[in-house]
């Protein structure tokens, strides 16, 4: 008895099979993506969603003259001993600013603006009456 040799699939069969493989793969990726979104949604921040900004001043200087944007968007100035930290509410897109001027002949000053536990801006200066200044827009 003669064994017929299997014939390769025709071009139409091959395209149909490829199409179904692609459809199944896309459906599987869509289902996996939907599952991930439902199981761990990412927070969406808009301009009106409040967050907090932390201003941090450190260094070897003893006292600094400080200028910063307060929670109302106004500017405040004061003399402080360092280290110094302030947490203020802010919104996405809001301009924030902090600077510190060394009030002595020696020492260093470092300023940082921190948003959601990540340093957004930082600067450092060293020497008599030098200024470290940080500013930016809240992401």
Secondary structure, DSSP 8 states (H G I E B T S, - for coil): ----------HHHHHHHHHHHHHHHHHHHHHHHHHHHHHS------TTSEEEEEEEEESS-SEEEEEEE-TTS-EEEEEEESSEEEEEEEETT-EEEEEEEE-SSS-EEEEEEEETTEEEEEEEEESTT-EEEEEEE--
